[in-house]
Every structure is written in structure tokens, then in C-alpha cells.
Amino acid sequence: MTSLSFEFFPPKTDEQRSQLDRTVEKLKPLSPRFVSVTFGAGGSTLSYTPDAVQGLKQQHGLDAAPHLSCMGGTRAEIRELLERYRAIGCRRLVALRGDLPSGMARHGDLRYASELVEFIRAATGDTFHIEVAAYPETHPQADDALADLRHFCTKVRAGADSAITQYFYNADAYFAFVDAVRREGIEIPIVPGIMPISNYSQLKRFSEMCGAEIPRWIGKRLQAHGDDAASLREFAADAVAGVCRRLIEGGAPELHFYTLNLAKPTLSVLERLS
């Protein structure tokens, strides 16, 4: 079986914490190589993300990697977070540019993910394995695909060890991106991000924001299921498993599942693969 990793978001309430614990207990038997925890919007990351990382490590025994974003943070605040993560025992980070949270008028001291990677390396040396983001279907704010490729290569050359992609449903886009990266002399692992489908309207909203394409045939089939949630979930799991199967056969090094803190959609896909 191909290696697996999972993404969670940091819980903010007791109910969300219980939900995350239940999800982790169901996914933990799959022996993920690591799990990641997203960056809380604005200043909330100063508590929510580190607390979630600490809980996943200490309570569940998982190798947990916090997301670290440029947005809204000074160099001193980022250095403080790095020290906290080192003290917790983290050995892996996901370094992102991030989006400016709603209501915030200024960027942090660092503007781009490549600057964040450089800063982490300068501050901590080789303490952390650094993951960065990749966009097989091109970042929504990029001028074009070649500009986006150049930005990705700059991040890697700044000191990244591996990359996790934005989710996609077109395996050809992933393979074309990997080929383009290899032609630039970049050899780091590029792990495909997988988004199981449980709610079509939510997926459509996410995809419009992040520039991920829902292939027309998948979108039309999802629409056809309407309010029949059970049949929608069955079709969605089959479709996503089909993408995963192509990725595995094509040599993808790992599958990274965006869980949205739910176990069942991810498990439904993996059951079809096994």
C-alpha cells in the first residue's frame, strides 16, 4: 500500500476537539507517515495550531506537522513559533505563503513562501523537514503556468525537502506538473493532495477559491444525485479512488488526504483502493 498522510484543521471548541479525536482514532490504524495541522486565521494560530499539534503527538502518538504561514506574523513571532514547535518535538513543517485573513490590513514581515523557507533554514538549520505547496493546475493568483513553475522552483531551492499539492481530480495535471518540475532539475518528492467528496456545494465553493478544477463529467454526475446523499457519496468515493489508482500506478510517492476532520469520506476512498 502506498504511504498515507492526513491533514486536519485545529479545533477551537470542545465539540470540535471531540470530533477530531474520534476521526484520528478511526484513521490512526492506517499508520499515516505523518499528519499536518492547518494554520489558524490571523493570531489564532498562536494557540490553536500548536495545541492541536501537541495533542496529536502526545495523545495519539502521531508525527504532527504544523502549517506555518507568512501572513500577519513578524519575524519574532515566527521565530517564537519555531522554538515552540522544536520544544514540542516537531521535526516537520508545512511552509506556506497563506492568504491575508479577512479584516487584516497588512502582510507579515515575510511576503512569500520562499522567504519563509529561507527564514526557517536560517533560524533552525536542518532541524525541520520542510514541506511546501504545489499547484498542478496553477495557483489561482499566478500570471501563468510558467510563472507558477518558477515560483515553485524558487521555494524548493530556498530549502524545501518535499511538496504537497493542492487537491485535483485530473491525474494528468499532476503528472504534467511533475514532469515540468523534473525538467527544471528539481528532484524532491511531490505528494498529491486528495480531497474526498462528501458535499458537492462545499466542494464547488472550495474549488472556486483555490483554483482546483472539478472535471465536467464529475460535476454533472454529482449534480445528478441531487439530494440523494448516499448515492452521491458512493459515486464520489468511486471517482476519487479512480484518481488515486492512476496516481499510484504512475508512481506517486504518497497520498495526502484533506480530511476536513472527517474519517468516513477518506476511509470510503481507501476501502476501494485496498
Backbone as a ProteinNet text record, in pm:
[ID]
protein_1_A
[PRIMARY]
MTSLSFEFFPPKTDEQRSQLDRTVEKLKPLSPRFVSVTFGAGGSTLSYTPDAVQGLKQQHGLDAAPHLSCMGGTRAEIRELLERYRAIGCRRLVALRGDLPSGMARHGDLRYASELVEFIRAATGDTFHIEVAAYPETHPQADDALADLRHFCTKVRAGADSAITQYFYNADAYFAFVDAVRREGIEIPIVPGIMPISNYSQLKRFSEMCGAEIPRWIGKRLQAHGDDAASLREFAADAVAGVCRRLIEGGAPELHFYTLNLAKPTLSVLERLS
[TERTIARY]
84.4	0	87.6	51.8	122.1	114.7	221.6	221.8	109.4	59.3	-50.6	-11.7	-73.3	-67	-201.2	-232.2	-363.4	-348.4	-439.7	-445.2	-567.4	-549	-657.9	-655.9	-770	-767.8	-775.8	-720.3	-715.1	-852.3	-896.9	-1027.8	-1024.2	-1138.7	-1148.6	-1246.3	-1328.1	-1427.7	-1412.7	-1474.4	-1470.5	-1534.6	-1643.1	-1711.1	-1620.5	-1550.8	-1458.2	-1340.8	-1295.1	-1184.8	-1227.6	-1349.5	-1400.9	-1414.4	-1462.2	-1475.1	-1339.6	-1238.3	-1104.6	-1051.2	-1070.3	-1022.7	-1089	-1219	-1289.3	-1234.8	-1211.8	-1159.8	-1020.3	-935.8	-799	-798.9	-885.2	-890.9	-928.8	-1010.1	-1050.8	-943.1	-864.4	-763.2	-626.7	-602.6	-471.3	-429.9	-524.1	-483.2	-423.2	-440.2	-382.6	-234.7	-180.6	-37.1	11.6	-48	-0.4	145.1	216.7	358.1	370.1	275.9	264.7	125.9	89.6	-33.4	4.5	-73.3	-47.3	-166.5	-139.8	-243.4	-239.8	-353.9	-357.5	-334.7	-308	-275.2	-402.7	-422.6	-540.2	-535	-647.9	-652.8	-609.7	-532	-489.4	-405.9	-427.9	-347.7	-386.4	-494.6	-541.1	-440.7	-350.3	-251.7	-160.7	-148.9	-60.2	-106	-231	-274.6	-332.9	-424.4	-499.1	-410.4	-326.6	-244.9	-142.7	-63.2	31.8	-37.1	-151	-221.7	-266.4	-317	-360.8	-241.7	-132	-11.6	35.5	37.9	83	-8.3	-140.9	-234.1	-217.3	-197.1	-180.3	-52.6	50.8	176.3	166.1	118.5	123.3	8.7	-111.2	-227.1	-237.6	-201.9	-222.8	-93.4	20.6	148.1	177.4	124.5	142.9	253.3	322.4	418.8	338.1	325.5	237	318.4	277.8	348.2	257.7	293.6	211.4	231.9	124.1	136.5	187.3	276.4	329.6	312.2	250.8	217.9	290.5	315	374.3	277.7	148.4	51.5	37	57.9	29.8	134.7	242.4	341.6	470.2	525	657.2	763.2	884.2	993.8	1006.7	988.1	999.3	889.9	767.7	657.3	679.3	729.4	756.4	869.3	972.3	1082.9	1033.3	943.3	886.9	807.8	729.7	655.5	750.4	858	954.6	1015.5	1045.8	1101.5	1000.5	874.2	770.7	756	757.9	744.9	866.2	982.7	1101.8	1091.9	1042.1	1027.4	923.8	816.3	714.2	770.8	874.1	932.1	898.3	845.7	815.1	944.7	941	1055.9	1015.3	890.7	838.8	747.8	756.8	671.4	617	500.3	446.4	451.5	539	562.4	484.1	395.4	303.3	305.3	273.2	251	125.3	17.8	-109.2	-183.5	-305.8	-389.3	-410	-413.9	-434.5	-574	-585	-717.3	-807.8	-936.3	-1034.9	-1022.4	-1017.8	-1009.6	-868.4	-768	-629.1	-580.9	-517.5	-478	-334	-253.6	-112.4	-65.6	36.1	104.5	198.7	254.5	357.8	491	598.6	731.3	775.8	724.2	761	643.4	671.8	563.9	539.2	645.8	635	684.4	633.9	672.9	823.2	883.2	1028.4	1104	1054.4	1117.8	1100.1	982.8	958.4	1050.6	1066.5	1156.7	1299.6	1345.1	1478.7	1493.9	1390.2	1394.5	1403.2	1322.2	1323.9	1461.7	1518.5	1650.8	1756.8	1749.9	1848.1	1833.7	1709.1	1683.9	1707.1	1683.2	1683.9	1771.7	1839.7	1924.7	1843.8	1890.2	1823.5	1732	1688.5	1601.2	1473.7	1415.1	1284.3	1292.6	1212.8	1183.8	1075.1	1101.4	1009.4	932.3	799.1	709	662.4	644.2	584.2	466.1	388.6	271	307.8	232.9	247.8	108.9	101.5	-28	-26.2	-62.2	-61.3	-148.7	-256.9	-345.9	-322	-208.6	-161.3	-230.7	-150.3	-202.9	-300.9	-414.9	-516.5	-468.8	-364.2	-315.3	-190.9	-148	-28.9	-62.7	37	16.3	-8	67.7	51	122.8	113.1	168.6	321.2	388.6	534.6	581.1	510.7	544.5	525.2	416.6	389.2	498.5	543.2	650.6	778.6	809	928.9	918.6	799.9	781.4	801.8	749.6	766.3	914.3	986.2	1128.6	1207.1	1167.9	1233.9	1213.8	1092.9	1065	1152.2	1161.1	1238.2	1385.7	1437.8	1580.4	1612.6	1509.4	1529.7	1551.9	1519.7	1548.6	1437.8	1336.4	1227.7	1274.7	1218.8	1254.8	1155.8	1029	925.2	806.9	709.4	593.9	465.9	357.6	223	139.6	65.7	-9.6	-145.8	-198.2	-340.2	-417.1	-539.1	-614.4	-654.4	-678.2	-717	-788.7	-858.2	-926.7	-884.6	-778.1	-724.1	-580.1	-559.1	-426	-325.1	-370.7	-278.9	-215	-290.3	-234.3	-118.3	-134	-25.7	97.3	79.1	194.7	264.2	187	246.9	327.7	274.6	346	476.5	470.9	592.3	696.3	653.4	747.1	812.6	732.6	786.5	888.5	857.3	948.1	1078.9	1069.1	1190.6	1278.9	1217.1	1295.6	1373.9	1325.7	1397.1	1506	1524.3	1628.8	1587.4	1458.1	1406.8	1366.9	1423.5	1401.3	1329.1	1281.1	1216	1084.4	1039.1	909.2	796.4	702.5	584.2	462.8	400.6	292.6	158	74.7	-56.4	-151.3	-219.6	-323	-456.5	-527.4	-652.8	-766.6	-870.3	-988.3	-1105.9	-1140	-1261.9	-1382.9	-1487.7	-1606.1	-1721.2	-1770.8	-1887.5	-2000.9	-1966.6	-2066.7	-2033.4	-2116.1	-2082.1	-2080.5	-2177.4	-2181.2	-2059.8	-2019.2	-1899.8	-1775.6	-1765.7	-1651.7	-1643.8	-1758.2	-1760.7	-1710.7	-1754.5	-1710.4	-1559.7	-1509	-1364.8	-1287.3	-1335.7	-1262.1	-1255.7	-1363	-1362.9	-1262	-1244.3	-1150	-1005	-978.2	-838.5	-795	-884.5	-845.2	-835.7	-896.3	-896.4	-1013	-985.9	-1089.2	-1165.7	-1297.9	-1381.5	-1414.4	-1362	-1392	-1542.9	-1579.4	-1721.1	-1801.3	-1744.9	-1820.9	-1847.7	-1749.7	-1770.5	-1874.8	-1861.8	-1957.7	-2100.4	-2117.3	-2251.8	-2307.8	-2223.7	-2270.8	-2307.7	-2228.8	-2260	-2391.9	-2410.8	-2536.6	-2654.8	-2634.9	-2744.6	-2795.1	-2708.7	-2750.9	-2837.8	-2835.4	-2924.5	-2917.5	-3033.4	-3041.7	-3017.7	-2986	-2961.9	-2818.1	-2800.7	-2666.1	-2591.8	-2662.2	-2596.6	-2539	-2617.2	-2566.9	-2457.4	-2469.1	-2362.7	-2231.2	-2236.6	-2113.6	-2052.2	-2136.3	-2085.2	-2015.2	-2080.2	-2017.5	-1889.6	-1894.4	-1778.2	-1658.8	-1682.5	-1573.3	-1514.8	-1600.9	-1552.8	-1466.7	-1514.7	-1442.8	-1306.7	-1303.4	-1176.8	-1081.6	-1134.5	-1049.1	-988.6	-1065.1	-1012.2	-893.2	-902.2	-789.4	-669.9	-693.8	-585.1	-517	-597.1	-541	-445.4	-484.6	-395.4	-268.1	-280.4	-162.8	-65.7	-120.1	-35.4	33.9	-41.8	15.3	121.6	105.7	201	321.6	327.3	446.3	440.1	321.5	311.8	370.9	451.2	522.9	435.7	319.4	234.7	100.9	-2.4	-129.8	-155.4	-182.3	-206.9	-353.7	-431.1	-575.6	-613.4	-691.1	-750.5	-879.7	-876.7	-986.7	-1102.8	-1077.9	-1178.4	-1225.9	-1136.8	-1162.3	-1274.8	-1296.2	-1394	-1320.7	-1359.8	-1293.4	-1360.4	-1493.2	-1564.9	-1534	-1533.7	-1504.1	-1367.2	-1266.6	-1133.1	-1131.8	-1194.7	-1198.5	-1271.8	-1377.6	-1453.2	-1366	-1281.4	-1189.7	-1086.3	-1027.6	-920.5	-971.4	-1096.1	-1152.7	-1156.9	-1184.7	-1189.6	-1051	-950.9	-813.6	-758.5	-803.1	-745.5	-816.5
-120.1	0	124.6	221.7	349.6	418	490.7	565.8	668.1	695.6	790.1	899.4	1016.1	1121.9	1194.1	1262.4	1325.3	1469.5	1555.2	1693	1712.4	1781	1819	1970.2	2025.8	2166.7	2174	2279.3	2285.4	2313.4	2231	2254	2375.5	2443.6	2563.7	2546.6	2441.3	2419	2275.9	2249.4	2113.8	2014	2055.5	1966.8	1933.3	2034.9	2011.3	1923.8	1941.7	1857.9	1712.3	1688.8	1552	1491.2	1572.9	1526.2	1486.3	1569.7	1539.1	1410.4	1394.6	1273	1147.8	1155.8	1041	1009.4	1114.9	1095.8	1033.9	1085.3	1033.8	887	849.1	709.1	615.9	665.1	582.1	576.2	683.3	687.9	637.7	640.3	601.7	459.5	362	225.7	214.3	317.7	316.2	355.2	382.1	412.4	524.9	644.4	755.5	788.6	825	861.1	989	1080.5	1199.3	1256.9	1352.7	1429.7	1577	1660.8	1804.4	1876.3	1995	2075.8	2214.5	2259.2	2385.1	2504.4	2615.3	2739.8	2814	2847.3	2923.2	3064	3116.6	3250.5	3356.6	3453.1	3563.6	3515.9	3571.9	3538	3407.6	3344.1	3223.9	3110.9	3114.7	3007.8	3002.6	3114.4	3116.4	3019.8	2975.2	2875.3	2752	2769.7	2655.3	2553.9	2600.7	2505.8	2434.8	2506.3	2434.7	2340	2380.3	2292.1	2163.8	2176.9	2058.4	1968.4	2027.5	1950.2	1874.6	1944.5	1880.8	1763.9	1782.1	1675.4	1554.6	1579.5	1468.9	1390.7	1460.8	1393.1	1317.3	1385.8	1328	1231.3	1265.3	1180.5	1064.6	1092.3	992.1	931.9	988.5	932.9	949.8	1056.6	1079.5	1182.2	1167.4	1267	1381.8	1491.1	1600.6	1719.9	1770.8	1881.6	2004	2111.6	2232.3	2306.7	2366.4	2462.4	2593.7	2657.4	2786.7	2881.8	2998.1	3091.1	3223.6	3291.3	3425.5	3528.8	3507.9	3614.9	3663.3	3793	3855.8	3834.7	3761	3730.8	3809.2	3861	3923.6	3814	3849.8	3752.1	3699.7	3788.8	3747.9	3647.3	3671.3	3579	3443.8	3445.7	3319.7	3244.5	3317.8	3252.5	3191	3260.1	3207.5	3079.2	3077.9	2956.3	2841.2	2871.5	2767.5	2707.3	2792.3	2741.9	2655.9	2697.8	2618.3	2482.2	2480.6	2353.3	2263.5	2324.1	2243.5	2184	2262.4	2213.7	2101.4	2110.5	2005.5	1875.3	1888	1769.8	1755.3	1861.9	1856.9	1850.7	1772.8	1763.6	1791.3	1833.2	1857.6	1979.6	2065	2183.3	2191	2253.8	2286.3	2438.8	2489.9	2634.2	2690.1	2786.6	2839.7	2991.8	3049.1	3193.9	3228.1	3153.8	3179.5	3295.4	3313.2	3423.5	3522	3650.6	3753.6	3737.1	3711.2	3689.8	3810.6	3787.2	3893.7	3994.1	4122	4226.4	4269.9	4192.7	4231.7	4323.8	4432.9	4533.7	4517.8	4436.2	4427.8	4283.2	4264.2	4136.3	4128.4	4011.8	3999.7	4049.9	4020.6	4064.6	3991.3	3869.6	3789.4	3784.9	3799.4	3807.3	3676.6	3596.3	3479.3	3354.5	3240.4	3113.9	3090.1	3132.8	3114.3	3190.5	3309.6	3385.8	3314.7	3254.6	3181.2	3060	2987.5	2871.6	2916.4	3023.4	3077.1	3114.5	3179.3	3222.1	3102.3	2999.1	2879.4	2814.1	2802.2	2741	2823.2	2956.5	3041.7	3033.8	3022	3023.3	2888.1	2780	2646.8	2544.2	2582.9	2487.8	2371.8	2250.7	2130.9	2066.2	2143.7	2087.8	2029.6	2100.7	2062.8	2013.6	1912.2	1873.3	1970.1	2044.5	2148.9	2104.6	2103.3	2079.2	2214.4	2222.1	2341.5	2298.4	2396.8	2368.1	2366.9	2285.9	2281.6	2286.9	2339.9	2362.3	2303.7	2175.3	2113.2	2186	2250.6	2322.1	2472.9	2513.3	2652	2729.5	2800.4	2882.5	2985.4	3006.6	3097.3	3240.3	3281.3	3417.9	3429.8	3318.1	3321.2	3384.9	3452	3512.4	3405.1	3297.1	3185.7	3064.6	2951.5	2827	2832.4	2899.6	2906	2991.4	3102.2	3185.6	3107.6	3030.9	2949.9	2844.6	2783.3	2684.8	2748.2	2870	2939.8	2967.2	3009.2	3035.2	2906.6	2795.4	2668.6	2631.7	2642.6	2607.7	2697.3	2824.2	2915.7	2868.9	2825.1	2773.3	2652.3	2564	2441.6	2475	2561.3	2596.3	2676	2734.7	2804.9	2707.3	2578.9	2480.5	2382.8	2371	2275.7	2132.6	2038.6	1897.3	1818	1859	1789.7	1883.8	1841.1	1926.9	1845.5	1913.4	1856.4	1942.3	1879.2	1957.8	2001.2	2105.3	2136.3	2015.6	1995.6	1881.3	1902.3	1792.5	1794.1	1662.8	1658.9	1536.7	1493.8	1555	1523.8	1476.8	1345.6	1291	1339	1364.6	1411	1544.7	1629.4	1758.6	1737.1	1640.5	1608.9	1558.5	1461.6	1404.5	1508	1595.1	1700.3	1797.5	1829.7	1919.9	1856.7	1730.2	1661.8	1658.1	1627.4	1625.5	1762	1868.1	2003.9	2037.4	1996.5	2022.2	1946.3	1820.2	1739.3	1800.8	1856.8	1921.5	2041.4	2099.4	2211.7	2163.7	2033.1	1978.3	1961.9	1972.5	1957.3	1811.5	1747.7	1604.1	1569.8	1668	1637	1562.2	1482.3	1416.5	1519.1	1493.7	1579.1	1491.4	1512	1426.2	1483.9	1405.2	1457.2	1473	1587.2	1610.9	1558.7	1487.2	1422.7	1478.5	1526.5	1576.2	1481.4	1396.5	1315.9	1408.4	1360.2	1443.7	1394.8	1483.3	1447.3	1547.8	1667.4	1773.1	1852	1838.5	1899	2051	2112.9	2259.8	2315.2	2246.3	2287.7	2271.7	2159.2	2135	2241	2274.1	2374	2508.6	2544.5	2671.6	2670.5	2562.3	2549.5	2561.6	2490.7	2482.2	2616.6	2694.1	2826.9	2918.9	2901	2985.1	2947.1	2818.4	2775.2	2738.7	2749	2724.5	2578.4	2489.7	2347.1	2318.9	2248.2	2220.8	2093.7	2101.8	1982.3	1941.7	1828.6	1788.7	1788.4	1831.2	1849.3	1721.8	1607.2	1482.7	1449.7	1482	1457.8	1554.9	1684.1	1782.9	1749.5	1709	1676.5	1552.6	1453.2	1333.7	1366.7	1451.6	1490.7	1567.5	1657.6	1731.5	1637.5	1533	1440.9	1366.5	1350.9	1279	1366.4	1497.4	1588.7	1570.1	1543.6	1530	1387	1296.7	1157.5	1145.8	1176.7	1185.1	1052.2	942	811	776.6	796.1	762.9	860.8	986.6	1083.5	1038.5	995.7	953	830.6	737.6	617.5	655.3	739.1	780.5	858.8	951	1034.7	949.7	851.4	764.7	685.8	636.3	563.9	655.2	777.5	870.2	908	940.3	980	861.3	743.5	623.8	597.8	626.1	609.7	701	825.7	918.9	865.5	820.9	769.1	648.4	561.9	442.6	482.1	580.8	627.4	688.1	761.7	824.8	718.8	618.4	511.3	437.1	402.8	330.4	414.5	546.9	636.5	670.1	617.4	635	745.1	797.3	899.7	844.7	924.4	871.9	850	912.3	909.1	970.9	949.6	1019.5	1098.7	1227.9	1316.3	1356.2	1309.9	1331.7	1455	1543.6	1657.3	1607.5	1582.2	1511	1600.3	1732.2	1822.4	1768.2	1696.8	1638.9	1534.7	1471.8	1364.8	1237.8	1124.5	998.5	926.6	926	838.5	863.7	988.6	1008.3	953.5	974.6	922	770.2	712	566.1	502.7	567.3	513.2	504.2	604.4	600.7	488.7	482.9	385.6	241.4	220.3	85.9	37.6	127.2	91	61.3	124	100.6	-31.4	-70.9	-191.8	-317.2
0	0	0	-80	-83.5	52	87.7	213.8	214.6	335.5	352.9	450.6	433.4	534.2	531.2	642.5	656.2	703.9	655.6	703.7	791.7	903.6	993	1011.3	1056.2	1096.2	1248.8	1309.4	1456	1515.9	1609.5	1671.8	1763.3	1773.1	1856.5	1972.1	1968.1	2073.5	2124.3	2239.9	2295.4	2199.7	2135.3	2040.9	1922.2	1871	1760.2	1802.8	1926.5	1975.5	1984.4	2031.2	2038.7	1900	1805.4	1666.9	1610.1	1633.2	1582	1644.9	1775.7	1843.5	1784.7	1758.9	1700.4	1560.5	1482	1347.1	1350.7	1438.7	1448	1489.1	1582.9	1626.7	1511.8	1419.2	1305	1196.9	1183	1078	1123.5	1252.9	1306.1	1269.2	1264.1	1226.7	1086.7	1003.3	869	869.1	988.4	1006.4	915.6	926.4	842.9	872.2	767.8	786.7	868.5	849.9	933.6	914.7	998.7	981.5	987.8	920.2	924.1	985.7	1038.4	1102.7	1041.4	990.3	916.8	1008.5	944.3	1012.9	1049.3	1177.2	1218.6	1164	1122.9	1063.5	1163.8	1114.9	1199.5	1316.8	1434.4	1551.2	1617.1	1571.7	1641.4	1635.5	1536	1525.7	1647.4	1719	1834.2	1942.4	1937.5	2034.3	1967.5	1873.5	1822	1749.7	1657.6	1582	1670.5	1751.1	1837.8	1936.4	1991.3	2084.7	2015.2	1892.3	1818.3	1786.1	1744.9	1715.1	1838.4	1951.6	2075.3	2113.5	2097.8	2129.8	2038.6	1909.9	1814.7	1844.1	1888.5	1920.9	2053.3	2156.1	2289.9	2317.7	2272.8	2300	2201.1	2074.3	1970.6	1915.5	1953.9	1910.8	1762.8	1703.3	1560.2	1535	1423.8	1379.5	1318.8	1392.2	1351.8	1302.4	1185.7	1121.8	1116.6	1184.8	1176.9	1046.1	996	886.3	945.5	874.8	916	798.7	824.5	717.2	736.4	624.2	629.4	686.5	669	686.1	830.7	847.1	975.4	1082.6	1052	1154.7	1135.5	1245.1	1239.3	1245.3	1213.3	1222.8	1365.6	1462.9	1602.7	1639.2	1590.9	1620.8	1554	1430.6	1361.5	1430.9	1472.9	1544.3	1675.4	1743.7	1868.1	1842.5	1733.4	1697.9	1666.2	1592.9	1559.3	1685.5	1781.8	1907.5	1982.3	1978.3	2045.2	1977.8	1844.5	1774	1798.4	1806.2	1836.1	1976	2071.6	2209.5	2218.4	2138.1	2136.6	2080.5	1996.7	1934	1787.2	1726.2	1582.5	1502.2	1397.7	1307.1	1162.9	1144.5	1010	1014.5	911.5	898.7	757	742	610.3	597.9	511.5	499.3	381.7	410.6	311.3	310.5	196.1	193.9	271.7	245.1	310.8	247.2	290.8	244.1	357.3	323	423.4	482.6	614.7	673.1	656.5	647.9	633.3	747	712.7	813.7	845.4	798.9	824.7	713.4	750.7	653.2	605.4	674.8	638.2	632.9	548.6	545.3	665.8	688.1	789.6	735.5	808.7	765	639.2	618.5	502.3	405.6	276.4	178.3	104.7	86	0.1	71.9	28.3	91.1	79.9	-30.9	-47	62	98.4	206.4	339.8	360.1	484.2	494.2	384.6	385.1	417.1	353	379.7	527	582.6	721.9	815.3	789.6	873.8	869.4	751.7	739.2	813.7	799.2	866.5	1018.1	1065.6	1210.2	1275.9	1201	1264.7	1194.9	1087.3	1016.8	961	988.7	937	1040.4	1139.5	1243.1	1183.9	1087.2	1035.3	890.5	862	723.4	676.3	570.1	526.2	402.6	416.3	303.8	249.7	118.9	58.4	-28.5	-73.6	-156.2	-304.4	-379.5	-525.3	-588.5	-709.1	-774.3	-916.5	-930.9	-1064.3	-1166.3	-1120.4	-1212.1	-1208.3	-1151.5	-1143.5	-1030.9	-953	-843.5	-900.2	-834.1	-890.7	-908.3	-836.6	-849.6	-937.8	-994.7	-1080.9	-1215.5	-1274.3	-1406.6	-1512.3	-1502.9	-1596.2	-1537.9	-1607.8	-1555	-1543.5	-1638.1	-1632.1	-1514.4	-1489.3	-1373.8	-1244.2	-1239.1	-1120.7	-1100.9	-1208.9	-1201.2	-1148	-1193.8	-1145.1	-996.2	-950.2	-807	-726.5	-778.1	-707.5	-697.3	-807.2	-805.5	-710	-700.4	-606.8	-462.9	-430.7	-295.2	-264.2	-359.7	-337.1	-317.9	-402.9	-394.4	-268.7	-207.5	-80.7	34.5	12.4	116.8	147.9	61.3	86.8	60.5	138.3	125.9	42.4	43.1	-33.9	-49	-130.5	-158.9	-152.5	-116.5	-118	-211.4	-301.3	-399.1	-345.8	-408	-395.7	-448.2	-397.9	-448.1	-593.8	-661.7	-803.5	-832.2	-944.9	-987.3	-1127.1	-1176.2	-1308.4	-1290	-1291.8	-1267.7	-1371.4	-1494.3	-1598.3	-1560.6	-1491.2	-1448.6	-1351.7	-1262.4	-1166.5	-1240.3	-1328.7	-1398.2	-1485.4	-1550.4	-1633.4	-1547	-1427.5	-1337	-1290	-1249.3	-1203	-1315.1	-1436.5	-1549.5	-1569.4	-1558.4	-1576.7	-1467.9	-1345.8	-1233.6	-1252.3	-1295.2	-1315.7	-1424.8	-1527.8	-1634.3	-1582.4	-1471.3	-1408.2	-1312.4	-1303.1	-1215.8	-1071.1	-1042.2	-905.9	-886.1	-784.9	-765.5	-635.5	-561	-433.7	-457	-358.8	-372	-382.3	-471.2	-486.1	-459.9	-345.6	-298.4	-342.1	-409.2	-449.7	-331.6	-326.9	-226.6	-277	-190.3	-228.8	-143.2	-208.8	-136.9	-160.4	-62	-76	-85.8	-151.1	-176.2	-89.3	-4.3	76.8	60.8	10.9	-3.5	-130.3	-234.2	-363.3	-357	-290.6	-287.1	-212.5	-105.4	-31.9	-119.1	-189	-276.4	-385.9	-444.2	-550.8	-498.8	-378.7	-318.9	-293	-233.3	-209.7	-340.6	-442	-568.1	-638.4	-629.7	-690.4	-621.3	-491.2	-417.3	-446.4	-457.9	-466.3	-607.2	-703.9	-841.9	-880.3	-802	-837.2	-931	-1038.5	-1138.1	-1102.1	-1104.7	-1094.7	-1238.5	-1286.7	-1424.8	-1450.4	-1570.1	-1601.6	-1577.1	-1615	-1601	-1454.9	-1367.8	-1224.7	-1170.5	-1207.1	-1160.2	-1201	-1327.2	-1376	-1306.4	-1280.6	-1210.8	-1066.2	-1001.8	-864.5	-859.8	-956.6	-963.2	-982.2	-1061.8	-1093.3	-970.1	-869.4	-748.8	-658.3	-680.9	-608.4	-458.2	-396.6	-250.8	-203.1	-294.7	-256.2	-206.6	-78.3	-21.5	-27.6	-5.8	-3.7	-141	-247.7	-381	-423.9	-381.3	-411.3	-349.5	-222.2	-154.7	-223	-267.5	-335.2	-465.4	-546.8	-671.7	-644.4	-548.6	-518.4	-475.9	-389.2	-344.4	-460.5	-549.6	-667.8	-756.3	-778.9	-867.1	-809.2	-680.2	-617.4	-610.2	-580	-578.4	-716.1	-821.5	-957.1	-982.3	-935.6	-948.1	-869.6	-746.6	-662.2	-726.6	-786.9	-850.1	-962.4	-1042.5	-1150.6	-1094.5	-985.6	-924.6	-872.2	-806.2	-752.7	-866.4	-969.3	-1083.3	-1154.5	-1150.5	-1215.2	-1130.5	-1007.7	-925.1	-822	-789.2	-684.2	-554	-483.9	-367.3	-244	-240	-120.4	-158.2	-76.7	-91.9	35.4	18.9	133.2	131	228.2	227.7	309.2	245.4	314.5	379.2	508.1	573.7	615.4	631.9	691.1	826	893.6	1026.8	1026.6	909.4	897.4	855	910.7	876.5	759.9	757.4	665	517.5	468.2	325.7	285.3	369.8	340.2	345.2	447.4	459.5	341.4	293.2	179.8	54.8	34.4	-79.9	-61.2	57.8	81.7	79	120.8	112.3	-32.2	-124.8	-265.8	-321.8	-264.5	-311	-258.2	-140.3	-79	-124.7
[MASK]
++++++++++++++++++++++++++++++++++++++++++++++++++++++++++++++++++++++++++++++++++++++++++++++++++++++++++++++++++++++++++++++++++++++++++++++++++++++++++++++++++++++++++++++++++++++++++++++++++++++++++++++++++++++++++++++++++++++++++++++++++++++++++++++++++++++++++++++++++

